[in-house]
């Protein structure tokens, strides 16, 4: 499945720096616009993986139990 996002970018000391407008916190930079696009996709994938790990972690519960040992 593919989604469409808006890459907002600018030049900063010769580097292309950008962010996804629709997803706060997804930033990256590259020496070329193509490199920036590749890196911003990687950054977005890392955010998705991190969120999935948090969801999985929150589903796991723990409980201390007592066991009599004879």
N, CA, C and O of each residue as an XYZ file, in Angstrom:
280
protein
N       0.846     -1.170      0.000
C       0.000      0.000      0.000
C       0.895      1.237      0.000
O       1.906      1.281      0.701
N       0.528      2.212     -0.766
C       1.286      3.450     -0.819
C       0.410      4.611     -0.359
O      -0.790      4.662     -0.631
N       1.049      5.537      0.345
C       0.393      6.764      0.765
C       1.150      7.935      0.167
O       2.341      7.830     -0.127
N       0.466      9.036     -0.011
C       1.076     10.237     -0.551
C       1.332     11.233      0.584
O       0.440     11.531      1.379
N       2.561     11.737      0.642
C       2.930     12.739      1.643
C       3.571     13.924      0.942
O       4.017     13.815     -0.200
N       3.613     15.041      1.624
C       4.224     16.250      1.091
C       5.605     16.429      1.708
O       5.738     16.592      2.920
N       6.633     16.397      0.860
C       7.998     16.646      1.310
C       8.247     18.149      1.210
O       8.283     18.715      0.117
N       8.417     18.775      2.355
C       8.753     20.201      2.396
C      10.266     20.276      2.586
O      10.786     19.712      3.549
N      10.985     20.959      1.694
C      12.444     20.953      1.788
C      13.027     22.329      1.480
O      12.375     23.198      0.902
N      14.278     22.485      1.889
C      14.999     23.729      1.681
C      16.496     23.421      1.638
O      16.931     22.348      2.056
N      17.273     24.369      1.134
C      18.725     24.228      1.100
C      19.326     24.898      2.325
O      18.944     26.012      2.683
N      20.268     24.215      2.966
C      20.948     24.736      4.146
C      22.427     24.378      4.024
O      22.803     23.216      4.172
N      23.250     25.365      3.758
C      24.690     25.160      3.558
C      24.982     24.067      2.532
O      25.868     23.238      2.737
N      24.241     24.069      1.436
C      24.471     23.123      0.366
C      23.799     21.768      0.550
O      23.912     20.905     -0.320
N      23.107     21.565      1.659
C      22.397     20.311      1.929
C      20.902     20.518      1.717
O      20.352     21.572      2.034
N      20.265     19.498      1.179
C      18.809     19.488      1.091
C      18.285     18.956      2.419
O      18.593     17.832      2.813
N      17.502     19.763      3.093
C      16.934     19.392      4.389
C      15.423     19.379      4.216
O      14.864     20.264      3.568
N      14.760     18.385      4.790
C      13.325     18.327      4.591
C      12.580     17.596      5.673
O      13.164     16.950      6.543
N      11.266     17.715      5.595
C      10.374     17.057      6.544
C       9.094     16.665      5.816
O       8.758     17.221      4.770
N       8.394     15.703      6.388
C       7.075     15.346      5.878
C       6.057     16.221      6.584
O       5.940     16.171      7.808
N       5.318     17.022      5.829
C       4.362     17.960      6.435
C       3.305     17.245      7.263
O       2.893     17.744      8.311
N       2.866     16.080      6.800
C       1.754     15.397      7.459
C       2.182     14.565      8.674
O       1.333     14.152      9.463
N       3.477     14.318      8.831
C       3.962     13.460      9.920
C       4.983     14.236     10.755
O       6.150     14.317     10.372
N       4.568     14.803     11.882
C       5.512     15.553     12.720
C       6.680     14.672     13.168
O       6.494     13.509     13.528
N       7.866     15.238     13.139
C       9.032     14.524     13.641
C       9.802     13.739     12.596
O      10.831     13.147     12.923
N       9.343     13.712     11.348
C      10.076     12.989     10.302
C      10.874     14.012      9.497
O      10.340     14.699      8.626
N      12.170     14.096      9.814
C      13.098     15.012      9.169
C      14.279     14.224      8.622
O      14.569     13.126      9.097
N      14.958     14.776      7.632
C      16.203     14.186      7.155
C      16.935     15.207      6.302
O      16.472     16.334      6.119
N      18.095     14.791      5.779
C      18.866     15.661      4.899
C      19.645     14.791      3.923
O      19.858     13.601      4.159
N      20.067     15.404      2.823
C      20.865     14.698      1.819
C      21.632     15.684      0.976
O      21.326     16.876      0.946
N      22.639     15.168      0.288
C      23.433     16.032     -0.581
C      22.692     16.397     -1.857
O      22.988     17.415     -2.482
N      21.720     15.560     -2.247
C      20.896     15.827     -3.419
C      19.427     15.670     -3.023
O      19.114     15.124     -1.965
N      18.550     16.146     -3.868
C      17.121     15.997     -3.604
C      16.736     14.513     -3.618
O      15.926     14.071     -2.804
N      17.316     13.754     -4.538
C      17.031     12.316     -4.611
C      17.475     11.607     -3.336
O      16.776     10.733     -2.825
N      18.650     11.994     -2.825
C      19.155     11.401     -1.586
C      18.244     11.765     -0.419
O      17.954     10.918      0.426
N      17.794     13.008     -0.363
C      16.865     13.428      0.680
C      15.590     12.584      0.632
O      15.106     12.126      1.667
N      15.049     12.379     -0.570
C      13.831     11.567     -0.700
C      14.053     10.152     -0.168
O      13.197      9.603      0.526
N      15.200      9.566     -0.495
C      15.521      8.215     -0.012
C      15.611      8.202      1.517
O      15.044      7.324      2.167
N      16.320      9.170      2.084
C      16.521      9.212      3.533
C      15.237      9.534      4.289
O      15.026      9.027      5.390
N      14.378     10.370      3.711
C      13.122     10.710      4.393
C      12.213      9.489      4.420
O      11.478      9.287      5.386
N      12.255      8.664      3.358
C      11.493      7.415      3.357
C      12.011      6.474      4.442
O      11.226      5.830      5.138
N      13.335      6.396      4.584
C      13.932      5.571      5.634
C      13.520      6.063      7.018
O      13.196      5.266      7.898
N      13.533      7.379      7.201
C      13.151      7.953      8.495
C      11.696      7.617      8.822
O      11.369      7.293      9.964
N      10.832      7.697      7.816
C       9.421      7.367      8.024
C       9.261      5.896      8.390
O       8.482      5.565      9.284
N       9.987      5.010      7.711
C       9.925      3.576      8.025
C      10.379      3.314      9.461
O       9.789      2.480     10.149
N      11.419      4.014      9.922
C      11.894      3.843     11.297
C      10.827      4.270     12.301
O      10.654      3.625     13.335
N      10.112      5.353     12.001
C       9.028      5.808     12.875
C       7.936      4.747     12.943
O       7.434      4.444     14.026
N       7.562      4.178     11.795
C       6.529      3.142     11.768
C       6.952      1.914     12.583
O       6.160      1.373     13.355
N       8.203      1.480     12.405
C       8.708      0.320     13.142
C       8.724      0.597     14.637
O       8.362     -0.270     15.432
N       9.137      1.787     15.024
C       9.175      2.155     16.442
C       7.774      2.152     17.038
O       7.570      1.669     18.152
N       6.813      2.689     16.300
C       5.429      2.700     16.785
C       4.888      1.287     16.926
O       4.161      0.996     17.876
N       5.234      0.396     15.987
C       4.770     -0.994     16.060
C       5.382     -1.684     17.272
O       4.698     -2.447     17.954
N       6.652     -1.430     17.552
C       7.302     -2.006     18.731
C       6.617     -1.524     20.004
O       6.417     -2.308     20.932
N       6.258     -0.246     20.057
C       5.573      0.294     21.229
C       4.207     -0.349     21.406
O       3.801     -0.649     22.528
N       3.494     -0.563     20.302
C       2.183     -1.210     20.379
C       2.350     -2.625     20.914
O       1.619     -3.040     21.813
N       3.315     -3.371     20.362
C       3.549     -4.741     20.813
C       3.964     -4.774     22.279
O       3.525     -5.641     23.034
N       4.805     -3.835     22.676
C       5.258     -3.786     24.072
C       4.087     -3.494     25.014
O       3.995     -4.082     26.091
N       3.205     -2.599     24.616
C       2.077     -2.233     25.468
C       1.064     -3.362     25.602
O       0.295     -3.384     26.564
N       1.047     -4.298     24.658
C       0.120     -5.424     24.736
C       0.612     -6.482     25.711
O      -0.188     -7.250     26.244
N       1.910     -6.532     25.949
C       2.480     -7.528     26.856
C       2.314     -7.056     28.287
O       2.608     -5.908     28.616
N       1.844     -7.947     29.121
C       1.656     -7.635     30.539
C       2.501     -8.588     31.369
O       2.821     -9.691     30.927
N       2.853     -8.165     32.553
C       3.588     -9.031     33.469
C       2.886     -9.026     34.816
O       2.164     -8.089     35.157
N       3.113    -10.095     35.577
C       2.531    -10.198     36.903
C       3.453    -11.076     37.726
O       3.855    -12.154     37.288
N       3.787    -10.609     38.923
C       4.582    -11.425     39.821
C       3.688    -12.437     40.502
O       2.575    -12.124     40.926
N       4.192    -13.655     40.599
C       3.425    -14.712     41.284
C       4.310    -15.374     42.331
O       5.536    -15.347     42.228
N       3.690    -15.958     43.321
C       4.392    -16.686     44.375
C       4.253    -18.178     44.123
O       3.172    -18.660     43.786
N       5.344    -18.904     44.285
C       5.338    -20.336     44.123
C       5.946    -20.947     45.375
O       7.065    -20.602     45.756
N       5.212    -21.854     46.019
C       5.723    -22.572     47.193
C       6.704    -23.627     46.729
O       6.403    -24.432     45.848
N       7.873    -23.615     47.327
C       8.880    -24.621     47.008
C       9.089    -25.467     48.262
O       9.415    -24.939     49.325
N       8.900    -26.781     48.134
C       9.003    -27.682     49.288
C      10.424    -28.037     49.591
O      10.686    -28.787     50.532
